[in-house]
Amino acid sequence: MRRRGVRLSERAADDLTAIYDYVADTNPDAGGRVIKGITAKIKAIAASGLTGVSREHMKSGLRMIAVRNHLVYFRVTASHVFVLRILHGRQDISSKDFPESET
């Protein structure tokens, strides 16, 4: 199987920045480790293909995988894994968190 590329939506990139800023505020090394763990999991998704839990009830083709306290929401195509959002597991979410312009 060919390895897929990874693309992050603008909101997913902003989510990563916010996660780092929040954790690094008290411990910059921990902030780096959290981001490294999330990005490693995203690369693993790209390598493995269709994985995670379906979230079809929110958006067509939407999948989710947990990375410690965070949830990575993504879509898989033949050539890419497109990460839509990266949110804390305790955040309330709905289909409104995944605008059509980014999906």
C-alpha distance (Angstrom), angle and dihedral (degrees) to the residues before:
residue distance angle dihedral
M1 . . .
R2 3.80 . .
R3 3.79 116.8 .
R4 3.79 113.1 -111.4
G5 3.77 124.5 -132.9
V6 3.79 121.2 -116.9
R7 3.79 125.7 -125.3
L8 3.78 126.3 -178.5
S9 3.77 123.1 -155.1
E10 3.78 115.7 -127.9
R11 3.79 88.8 -106.1
A12 3.83 92.0 51.7
A13 3.82 90.1 51.4
D14 3.81 88.8 49.6
D15 3.82 89.1 48.3
L16 3.83 90.9 55.0
T17 3.81 90.9 49.6
A18 3.80 91.5 49.1
I19 3.81 92.1 48.2
Y20 3.80 91.6 50.2
D21 3.81 92.8 46.2
Y22 3.80 92.5 49.6
V23 3.81 95.7 49.3
A24 3.81 95.7 36.3
D25 3.79 90.9 53.9
T26 3.80 87.7 79.3
N27 3.82 100.8 19.0
P28 3.83 121.2 15.3
D29 3.83 92.6 -171.8
A30 3.79 90.8 54.5
G31 3.80 90.1 48.3
G32 3.78 89.6 56.0
R33 3.81 92.1 47.9
V34 3.81 92.3 51.0
I35 3.82 92.4 51.2
K36 3.81 91.3 44.7
G37 3.83 90.1 52.7
I38 3.79 93.1 49.1
T39 3.81 93.8 47.6
A40 3.82 91.3 46.7
K41 3.80 89.8 54.5
I42 3.81 91.0 48.8
K43 3.82 89.8 52.5
A44 3.81 89.2 49.4
I45 3.81 89.5 53.1
A46 3.81 89.1 52.6
A47 3.80 90.6 51.2
S48 3.80 96.4 46.3
G49 3.78 102.0 39.3
L50 3.76 121.2 -154.1
T51 3.76 105.9 32.7
G52 3.77 137.4 130.2
V53 3.77 130.2 55.1
S54 3.78 122.5 -51.3
R55 3.80 116.0 -112.6
E56 3.80 94.6 -177.6
H57 3.81 89.4 139.4
M58 3.82 88.0 69.3
K59 3.82 101.7 38.1
S60 3.77 135.1 -11.3
G61 3.81 111.6 -91.9
L62 3.81 93.8 6.1
R63 3.81 116.3 146.3
M64 3.80 132.0 179.4
I65 3.78 135.9 -155.4
A66 3.81 128.2 -175.8
V67 3.78 122.8 -125.7
R68 3.80 106.7 -174.0
N69 3.84 104.1 -68.0
H70 3.80 95.7 -8.8
L71 3.78 133.7 79.4
V72 3.79 121.5 -144.7
Y73 3.82 113.8 -152.8
F74 3.78 115.2 -160.6
R75 3.80 149.4 150.6
V76 3.79 125.1 -133.8
T77 3.81 123.6 -143.2
A78 3.79 129.6 173.5
S79 3.80 90.6 -92.9
H80 3.82 107.2 25.0
V81 3.75 149.4 29.3
F82 3.79 106.0 -137.1
V83 3.81 111.8 -158.2
L84 3.79 110.5 -152.6
R85 3.82 102.9 177.7
I86 3.80 141.4 -4.3
L87 3.79 109.9 -157.1
H88 3.77 138.5 168.1
G89 3.79 111.5 -98.1
R90 3.80 92.0 -120.4
Q91 3.78 94.9 56.4
D92 3.78 116.6 107.9
I93 3.78 109.8 -123.3
S94 3.77 138.0 -178.8
S95 3.78 138.4 174.6
K96 3.84 86.6 -81.9
D97 3.81 87.8 72.4
F98 3.82 88.3 67.0
P99 3.82 107.8 56.7
E100 3.80 117.1 -160.0
S101 3.80 89.8 -122.2
E102 3.82 89.1 66.5
T103 3.79 99.8 39.7
